[in-house]
Amino acid sequence: MNAHPNLSRAKWLIGCAAASIAISAHAQSGGESADVLLRDADAVFKQLDAGQYGAVWANSAAFVKARIKQDQFTADMQRSRQSVGTVRYRGWAQITRIRYTNAVGMPDGLYANLDYATTLATGATVYEKLSFRLEDDGLWHLTGYVPRQSQNYAP
């Protein structure tokens, strides 16, 4: 029999509070913040602009790597990125987070689309969308890149 039942309960409550703080800090550091998404998108764009398509594949979401072999992914990314041309400036226009549950062909989870208006060296404007999934490691991983000529693109 515990001589101090309130002490055990206090320890349990402190443990729960510490766990809540740790979970909250992990979620904020892992990706709930738009700043984290923008930082991760910037890193992907730097890799795409530098032609580091293999590195982009390596950091992609696990389900993407399971479905698309690296050589096909790099060829598709290279073709997509080269269709854009030389970038003068990228500015994010919209961030959309979407939670998918039981969606056909997609693992359940939190996804995000980051839309950019991109000014090219020629002065033309194109639009680029990066899509990410928040993986079990608490980090956002790329699921797709779509450059397009029009903002209201419908595949």
N, C-alpha and C positions, 0 to 999 in steps of 0.2 A: 504494500500500500504506500502511495506517495504521500509524504508528510506535507508537501507544499503543492497541492494540485494547481493553484493559481500560477505558480512559477512555471510549471510545464506548459500551461496554456499560454503564458506570456512568451515563452521561447518559441512555441508554435506560431503565434501571431507575428513575432519578429521575423521568423523564417519566411512566412508567407509574404510579408511586406518586402523583405529583401529580394525574394524571388520575383515579385511584381515589378520592382524597380529594375532588376536585371533584365527581365523580359521586355519592359518598356524601352530601356536603353538599347537593347539589341534591335528591336523593331525600328527605332529611330535611326540607329547607325546603319542598319541594313537596307533601308530603302523607302520607308514611309515618307521621307522628306523629298520634295521636288528637287532640292539642291543635290541630293545624292544621284537622282536620275539624270540631271543635267551634267553632272561630273562624269558619270558613266557614259553618257551619250557622247560627250566631248572626247573621251578616250577612244571610243569606237570610231568616231569620225577621223581622228588623227591616224588610227591604224588603216582605215579605208583609204584616206588620202595618200598615205605612204605606201600603199600597195601591200600591206601586211595582212593579206586575206587569211592566211593560215593561222595567224594569231587571233584573228576575229573568230574563226571557227573554233579554236581551242577554248575560247572563253564564252562560247554560245551555250544556250540552255541544253541540258542533258538530252531532252527529247528531240531537239534539233539534230544533235550529233548522232543520235541513234537512227534517225530517219534519212539523213543526207550524208553521204561519204564526203570526206574532206576535199577530194579533188573536184567533185561536182559543186560543192559549196563555194570553193574558191573561184571556180570558173564563173559561176552565177554572180558572185559578188563583184568580181573584176568587170564583167560585162555591164552590170548595173551601175557601178561607180564610174566607169569610163564613159557611160552615156551622159553623165552630168557635165564633165569638163572641168576646167580650172575654176576653183572657188575663190571669190574675192571676200565674201562675208556670209556667215550663217547666223541667223537669229531664230531662236525658238519662238513658235507661235502658239503652241498649245500642248498641254500635257493631259492625257486622259488615262485614268486608272480603271481597269475592268476586272471584276472577279468572275472567273468562269467556274461553273460547277456542272458536271455531266455534259459538257459540250463535246460534240462529235469531233474526234481527231485532236483534241487538246487536253493535256492533263489539267486537272483542277488546280486553281491557284490564282494569284494576283498577277495581272499583266498590266503593262503600261505602253502607251503609244506616245511618242514625242514627235511632233510635227515641226518642221523647220521651213522657213522661207529663206532660200539661198540665192544670193546674188553672184552671178558668174563674172569672170574677167571680161566677158563680152558686154556686160551690162544687163543681160537677160536674167530673169528670175525663174527659178525652178523650185520645186518643193520636194523635201526629203522626209521620209518617215522612218524612224527607228522604233522597233517593238522589242520589249523586254518581258521576261518572266522573273518574279521574285522566287528564287530557288531555295531549297532547304538549308543552304549554307548562309541564308540571310542576305545574299547579294543578288543584284539584278544581272541577268544574263540575256544576251541578245537572242531574239527569236526571228527577227526579220529586218530587212532594209528595202525600202521601196522609193526610188526617185520617180518623180512624175512632173509633167509639164503644167498641169492644172491643179489647183488646190482641192477642188471637189472631184476627186478621182473615184470612180466606181469600177472595180475590176470586172 
